[in-house]
Amino acid sequence: MILDHKEQEQLTQILATLKNEIIIQACLGNDENSHYVKIFLDELAKRSSKISIEAAILPRTPAFCLSRKGQKARITFAGLPFGREFPSFLRALQEVDSIEPLSKGRMAKRLKEIEVPLHFETYVSLTCKNCSVIVQELNELALLHSKISHMMIESKAFVQERFEKNIFSVPTVLLNGEVISSGRKSGEEILDIALGRFSIEAFQSKGTFDLLIVGGGPAGCSAAIFAARKKLSVGLLAETMGGKLQDIASIENMIGYPFIKGTQLMDEIDIHIGQYAIDQMKNQRVIQLIKEDQLIKVRLANGAILKAKAVVLAVGASWNKLNIAGEAELFNRGVAHCSHCDGPLFENKKVAVIGSKNQAVQGAIELANYAKHVFVLTHSDNVKADKILVEHLLSLKNVTVITRANVREICGREHVEGLVYKQGILNKTEFLSLDGVFVQIGFAPDTKWLINSRINLNHKGEICVDERGMTNIEGIFAAGDCTNLPYKQIVLAMAAGCTAALSAHSYLLHQ
């Protein structure tokens, strides 16, 4: 068996609970990947009389789909669902057997809107937790509605296909053959994209909130929880729940957690925030704030307008860009930011990390586990990360550090082929042949949409706030990495969100 002892125990427990006959339709070839899939499937059939294996023709080889006997298969795994995806397979097996996946609230309502077939495909890495979240939720959607189907595609098993489609980031979701999402999103958010975002009409009945929070990261979620505890009517608008937290591989300075992954912390926050009556409006982008008398109007990208008595801006920050030729054109085609999510896609490839601080060095160290060689390019004379990280980096045999490197261009047609940089010491231009470039040069606040507003921003674009989190406009507060507070830490963002919410509560009491 190709599973470890713990996985075998998990599989044995699940197989023992099966009540119905499960049909696995398999499309296998003579290649190595098919060989391992066959071993896996044969072992399943050997371990349970409830499982039958049938040959089939599927869009990819190797691949297999699951269904109850007499039911149409709507869940497919292309490649081996191991690593992070093994729990996805076990959960799919249980749900196909029971046909009782959970459906809550607005999701059920949105499913009723589906009139045409929706075929989702998700390219995954077996080390990516974000991928497994999407796979499990899209599998669940497939079982909830007869017009939805989903296929997990293991990236290493279909490398050539992925290159031909210019997919260099996971999770990447396709709908009926077209890319609709890259990066972590919930099944609910994917469904929103597939069906079109909230219609304007859906917001008309929401009335006036006591407090609207813009942003779903640590600061925004903290503000929402503390405001809800004060019995305010709270709305939370988020383009992506979690923000940068979803890209952080390891957090070692969160009080109470000696070590925790960013995605794990966000999962805990999701559970906590779900305990309160907070109107979560995900996949929504705010484009304008308008203060009129005692109310603040919040305009969304879809044209809808929400009203609130007070607002907390917790819009966070995004990765800084190099703003050089090729960067935007090749983004997600070899240019990336998250080494944790996308690193496994560059196994035995040559990659570069641009940056010199902790995030960049941690990313380079992680990439060294996958890549054939990692080049770290820094504009300064030395690497500026913590000493312990630098020592680790320099000890790796497949890492080269290039200092005083001024990157001029990222080159490639369909995908990254290299970059051009000017070496400061030798004062000459060099070309570095590469398969991927990870840009990790810090963050900038997501406040460009506020430039023409009356809210004061500093020279960095950060929102200026006082010790209570108040901006220069009465009733509008801000918290977290988008503000001028000096230190950008998760624990401080949470504290700032709390401060802003309590200040907003106090403000409302005095109105």
C-alpha positions in Angstrom: 0.0 0.0 0.0 1.3 3.5 -0.8 -0.3 5.2 2.2 1.4 5.7 5.5 0.1 4.0 8.7 -2.0 6.9 9.8 -3.6 7.3 6.4 -4.4 3.5 6.3 -6.1 3.8 9.6 -8.2 6.7 8.4 -9.1 4.8 5.2 -10.1 1.7 7.2 -12.4 3.7 9.4 -14.1 5.4 6.5 -14.5 2.2 4.5 -16.1 0.4 7.5 -18.9 3.0 7.6 -20.0 2.7 3.9 -23.6 1.7 3.6 -24.0 1.8 -0.2 -22.2 0.4 -3.2 -19.7 2.9 -4.6 -18.7 2.7 -8.2 -15.3 4.1 -9.2 -14.9 4.6 -12.9 -11.2 4.7 -13.8 -9.3 5.9 -16.8 -5.8 4.5 -16.7 -2.9 4.3 -19.1 0.6 2.7 -19.1 2.4 5.6 -17.6 3.9 5.7 -14.1 1.1 7.9 -12.6 -1.5 5.5 -13.8 0.4 2.7 -12.2 0.2 4.3 -8.8 -3.4 5.2 -9.2 -4.2 1.5 -10.1 -2.4 0.3 -7.0 -4.4 2.7 -4.9 -7.8 1.8 -6.4 -7.1 -2.0 -6.3 -6.3 -1.6 -2.6 -9.6 0.2 -2.1 -11.6 -2.6 -3.8 -9.6 -5.2 -1.8 -10.4 -3.5 1.5 -14.2 -3.1 1.0 -16.8 -5.1 -0.8 -18.8 -1.9 -1.2 -16.4 -0.6 -3.8 -16.3 -1.7 -7.4 -13.8 -0.5 -10.1 -14.9 -0.1 -13.7 -12.9 1.0 -16.7 -14.1 4.3 -18.3 -13.1 7.0 -20.8 -12.5 10.3 -19.0 -11.1 13.7 -20.1 -7.7 12.9 -18.4 -5.5 10.0 -17.8 -5.0 8.9 -15.0 -8.3 9.9 -13.4 -11.2 8.3 -11.6 -14.7 9.4 -10.6 -16.9 8.5 -7.7 -20.6 7.8 -7.6 -23.2 5.7 -5.8 -24.5 2.8 -7.9 -27.2 4.0 -10.2 -26.2 7.7 -9.8 -24.3 9.9 -12.2 -20.7 10.7 -11.2 -20.1 14.3 -10.6 -16.8 14.2 -8.6 -13.5 13.3 -10.3 -9.9 13.1 -9.2 -7.2 13.4 -11.9 -4.0 12.1 -10.5 -3.5 10.7 -7.0 -5.4 12.6 -4.2 -2.6 12.2 -1.6 -1.0 14.6 0.8 -3.4 17.5 1.6 -5.9 16.0 -0.9 -6.2 12.6 0.9 -8.8 14.1 3.4 -10.6 15.5 0.3 -10.9 12.0 -1.1 -12.1 10.5 2.2 -14.6 13.3 2.6 -15.9 12.8 -1.0 -16.2 9.0 -0.3 -18.3 9.7 2.7 -20.5 12.3 1.0 -21.1 10.2 -2.1 -22.1 7.4 0.2 -24.5 9.5 2.3 -25.6 12.1 -0.3 -26.0 14.4 2.6 -23.5 17.2 2.2 -24.1 20.3 4.4 -25.7 23.3 2.8 -26.3 26.5 4.8 -28.1 29.7 4.3 -27.4 31.8 1.2 -25.6 28.9 -0.5 -28.8 27.0 -0.8 -30.6 30.0 -2.2 -27.8 30.6 -4.8 -27.9 27.0 -6.0 -31.5 27.5 -7.0 -30.3 30.1 -9.5 -28.3 27.5 -11.6 -29.9 26.9 -15.0 -26.9 25.7 -17.1 -24.2 23.1 -16.4 -21.2 24.3 -14.4 -18.1 22.2 -14.7 -15.4 23.2 -12.3 -11.7 22.1 -12.5 -9.2 22.9 -9.8 -5.5 22.6 -10.3 -3.9 21.7 -7.0 -0.6 21.0 -5.3 -0.6 18.2 -2.8 1.1 20.4 -0.2 -1.4 23.3 -0.4 -4.0 23.6 2.3 -5.9 26.3 0.3 -6.3 23.8 -2.5 -7.9 21.2 -0.3 -10.4 23.7 1.0 -11.6 24.6 -2.5 -11.6 20.9 -3.6 -13.8 19.8 -0.7 -16.2 22.7 -1.1 -16.6 22.3 -4.9 -17.0 18.6 -4.4 -19.8 19.3 -2.0 -21.5 21.7 -4.5 -21.3 19.0 -7.1 -23.3 16.7 -4.8 -25.8 19.5 -4.0 -26.8 20.2 -7.5 -27.2 17.9 -10.5 -25.9 20.6 -13.0 -22.5 21.0 -11.1 -19.5 18.7 -11.6 -16.0 19.1 -10.3 -12.5 17.6 -11.1 -9.4 17.9 -9.0 -6.3 18.0 -11.1 -3.0 17.2 -9.4 -0.5 19.6 -11.0 2.6 17.3 -10.9 0.7 14.6 -12.9 -0.3 17.0 -15.6 2.8 19.3 -15.9 2.7 19.7 -19.7 -1.0 20.4 -19.7 -0.5 23.1 -17.0 2.3 24.7 -18.9 0.2 24.8 -22.1 -2.6 26.5 -20.2 -0.1 28.9 -18.5 -1.2 27.8 -15.0 1.6 28.5 -12.6 -0.3 29.2 -9.4 -2.5 27.0 -7.2 -5.3 26.7 -6.5 -6.5 27.8 -9.9 -10.2 27.1 -10.7 -11.6 26.9 -14.2 -15.3 27.0 -15.1 -16.3 25.3 -18.3 -12.7 25.6 -19.5 -12.0 29.3 -18.5 -10.0 30.4 -15.5 -12.2 32.2 -13.0 -10.1 32.2 -9.9 -6.6 31.9 -8.6 -5.8 31.7 -4.9 -7.8 30.8 -1.9 -11.6 31.3 -2.1 -14.5 29.5 -0.5 -17.0 27.4 -2.5 -19.5 30.2 -1.8 -17.2 32.8 -3.3 -16.5 30.6 -6.4 -20.2 30.1 -6.8 -20.7 33.9 -6.6 -18.2 34.4 -9.4 -19.8 31.7 -11.5 -23.3 33.1 -11.1 -22.3 36.8 -11.1 -21.8 38.8 -8.0 -24.6 39.9 -5.7 -27.2 41.7 -7.7 -27.9 45.3 -6.6 -31.4 44.2 -5.6 -29.9 41.8 -3.0 -28.7 44.8 -1.0 -31.8 46.9 -1.1 -33.4 45.2 1.9 -30.4 45.4 4.2 -31.3 48.8 5.7 -28.9 50.9 7.6 -26.1 49.2 9.6 -24.8 50.6 12.9 -21.3 49.7 11.7 -19.9 48.6 8.3 -16.4 47.0 8.3 -14.5 47.0 5.0 -11.9 44.2 5.0 -11.8 40.6 6.1 -8.3 40.2 7.5 -7.3 40.0 11.2 -8.2 43.7 11.9 -11.5 43.6 10.1 -12.6 40.4 11.8 -11.5 41.6 15.2 -13.5 44.8 14.7 -16.6 42.8 13.6 -16.5 40.5 16.7 -16.0 43.3 19.2 -18.8 45.4 17.6 -21.2 42.4 17.5 -20.5 41.8 21.2 -21.6 45.4 21.8 -24.9 44.4 20.1 -24.4 46.7 17.1 -25.8 45.7 13.7 -22.7 44.8 11.9 -21.9 44.3 8.2 -18.6 42.9 7.0 -17.5 43.5 3.4 -14.5 41.5 2.1 -13.1 41.0 -1.3 -11.1 38.0 0.1 -11.5 36.8 3.7 -8.2 36.5 5.5 -6.2 38.8 3.3 -2.4 38.3 3.5 -3.0 35.8 6.3 -3.8 33.2 3.7 -0.3 33.5 2.2 1.7 33.1 5.4 3.3 29.7 5.8 4.3 30.0 9.5 3.4 32.4 12.3 5.6 32.1 15.4 4.8 35.4 17.2 1.1 35.0 17.7 0.5 35.0 21.4 -0.9 31.7 22.5 0.3 29.9 19.4 4.1 29.0 19.4 3.5 28.0 15.8 0.5 28.2 13.5 0.0 28.5 9.8 -1.8 31.5 8.4 -4.6 29.4 7.0 -5.1 27.6 10.3 -5.4 30.9 12.2 -7.9 32.2 9.6 -9.9 28.9 10.1 -10.1 29.7 13.8 -11.2 33.2 13.1 -13.9 32.0 10.7 -15.3 29.8 13.4 -15.2 32.6 16.0 -16.8 35.2 13.7 -19.5 32.7 12.7 -20.8 32.7 16.3 -22.1 36.3 16.0 -24.9 37.9 14.0 -22.5 39.5 11.5 -23.7 40.0 7.9 -20.7 38.7 5.9 -20.7 40.0 2.3 -17.8 38.2 0.7 -16.3 38.7 -2.8 -17.3 42.4 -2.6 -15.1 45.4 -3.5 -15.7 48.8 -2.1 -14.9 51.7 -4.4 -16.2 54.8 -2.7 -17.2 56.3 0.7 -19.6 59.2 0.9 -20.4 61.0 4.1 -23.9 62.6 4.1 -25.1 64.2 7.3 -25.0 61.5 9.9 -24.9 58.6 7.5 -22.0 57.1 5.5 -22.8 55.6 2.1 -20.6 52.7 0.9 -20.5 52.2 -2.9 -19.6 48.7 -4.2 -18.0 47.7 -7.5 -21.3 46.1 -8.6 -23.1 49.5 -8.3 -24.9 48.7 -5.0 -24.9 51.2 -2.2 -25.0 50.3 1.5 -25.6 52.7 4.4 -24.1 52.8 7.9 -23.9 55.1 10.9 -20.1 54.4 11.2 -17.5 52.6 9.2 -14.2 50.8 10.0 -11.7 50.6 7.1 -9.5 47.5 7.5 -8.5 47.0 3.9 -5.0 45.8 4.7 -2.1 45.8 2.3 -0.9 43.9 -0.8 2.4 42.8 -2.1 4.5 45.6 -3.6 5.2 45.4 -7.2 8.5 45.9 -9.1 6.6 47.9 -11.8 8.9 46.6 -14.5 8.3 45.1 -17.9 6.9 41.6 -17.9 5.8 41.5 -14.3 2.1 42.1 -14.9 2.0 40.3 -18.2 3.5 37.1 -16.7 1.7 37.2 -13.3 0.5 33.7 -12.5 2.5 32.4 -15.4 5.7 32.2 -13.5 5.5 35.5 -11.6 4.1 34.9 -8.1 4.2 36.1 -4.5 3.3 33.1 -2.3 6.2 30.5 -2.2 4.1 28.3 0.2 1.3 27.9 -2.3 3.1 27.9 -5.6 6.5 26.6 -4.6 5.7 22.9 -5.4 4.8 23.8 -9.0 8.5 24.6 -9.5 10.0 21.3 -8.5 13.4 20.8 -10.2 13.1 24.3 -11.8 15.2 27.4 -11.4 13.5 30.3 -9.6 14.4 33.7 -8.2 13.2 35.4 -5.1 13.4 39.2 -5.2 13.7 40.8 -1.8 15.9 40.6 1.3 13.8 40.8 4.4 12.3 38.0 6.5 9.4 37.2 4.2 11.7 36.9 1.2 14.3 34.8 3.0 11.6 32.5 4.5 10.2 32.1 1.0 13.6 31.3 -0.5 14.3 28.6 2.2 11.0 27.0 1.5 11.5 27.1 -2.3 14.9 25.4 -1.8 13.0 22.3 -0.8 11.4 22.0 -4.3 13.5 24.0 -6.8 16.6 22.8 -8.5 18.2 26.2 -7.7 17.1 29.4 -6.0 18.6 32.8 -6.7 18.0 35.5 -4.1 18.3 39.0 -5.6 18.5 42.0 -3.3 19.1 45.6 -4.2 21.1 46.2 -1.0 24.6 45.2 -0.1 23.4 42.3 2.1 20.4 40.3 3.1 18.5 42.2 5.8 16.5 39.4 7.4 17.0 38.1 10.9 20.4 36.6 11.5 19.1 33.1 12.1 17.3 33.1 8.8 20.2 34.4 6.9 22.5 31.7 8.3 20.0 29.1 7.3 19.7 30.5 3.8 23.5 30.7 3.3 23.9 27.1 4.4 21.7 25.8 1.6 23.7 24.4 -1.3 21.1 25.1 -4.0 20.8 28.8 -3.1 22.8 31.7 -4.6 22.5 35.3 -3.2 23.1 38.1 -5.6 23.5 41.5 -3.9 23.3 45.0 -5.4 21.0 43.6 -8.1 18.7 46.0 -9.8 16.1 43.9 -11.7 15.1 45.6 -14.9 12.8 43.2 -16.7 11.1 39.8 -16.4 11.3 38.0 -19.7 9.1 35.4 -21.4 6.3 35.0 -23.9 3.8 32.4 -22.6 5.6 32.0 -19.2 8.7 33.2 -17.4 11.9 32.4 -19.1 14.3 34.6 -17.2 15.0 38.1 -15.9 17.4 40.9 -16.7 19.2 42.7 -13.9 22.0 45.2 -13.5 24.8 44.1 -11.2 25.9 47.1 -9.1 29.4 45.9 -8.3 30.4 45.1 -11.9 28.0 47.7 -13.4 26.9 45.5 -16.2 23.6 44.0 -17.3 23.1 40.2 -16.8 20.4 37.7 -18.0 19.4 35.0 -15.6 17.6 32.0 -17.1 14.6 31.0 -14.9 11.3 29.3 -14.7 9.8 31.4 -12.0 10.1 34.7 -10.2 8.8 35.3 -6.6 8.4 39.0 -5.9 8.6 39.6 -2.1 9.6 43.2 -1.5 7.1 44.1 1.2 3.6 45.5 1.1 1.7 48.7 0.2 -1.7 49.7 1.8 -4.8 49.0 -0.4 -5.9 52.6 -0.3 -5.6 53.9 -3.9 -9.4 54.1 -4.1 -9.3 56.6 -1.2 -6.9 59.1 -2.9 -9.7 61.4 -4.1 -11.7 61.1 -0.9 -11.5 63.5 2.1 -9.7 60.9 4.2 -6.2 62.0 5.1 -3.4 59.7 3.8 0.3 60.0 4.5 3.1 59.9 1.8 3.0 56.1 1.9 -0.7 56.0 1.2 -1.5 54.9 4.8 -4.7 56.1 6.4 -3.9 58.6 9.2 -5.6 57.7 12.5 -5.4 58.9 16.1 -5.0 56.7 19.2 -8.7 55.7 19.0 -8.5 54.6 15.4 -10.4 57.7 14.2 -9.7 59.3 10.8 -10.1 62.9 10.1 -13.8 62.3 9.2 -16.2 61.8 12.1 -17.7 58.3 12.1 -15.0 56.8 9.9 -12.3 54.7 11.7 -9.4 52.6 10.4 -7.3 49.7 11.6 -4.5 47.3 10.7 -1.9 47.4 8.0 -3.6 50.1 6.0 -3.0 52.7 8.7 0.0 54.8 9.8 0.5 52.8 13.0 4.3 52.0 13.0 4.4 48.2 13.3 2.6 45.7 11.0 1.9 42.6 13.0 -1.1 40.3 13.1 -1.5 40.7 16.9 -1.4 44.5 16.5 -3.9 44.5 13.7 -6.3 42.5 15.9 -5.8 45.0 18.7 -6.3 48.0 16.3 -9.5 46.3 15.1 -10.8 46.0 18.6 -9.9 49.7 19.3 -11.7 50.9 16.2 -14.8 48.9 17.0 -15.0 50.1 20.6 -14.3 53.7 19.5 -17.1 53.4 16.9 -19.4 52.1 19.6 -18.6 55.0 21.8 -19.1 57.4 18.9 -22.6 55.9 18.2 -23.6 56.2 21.9 -22.9 60.0 21.7 -24.9 60.6 18.5 
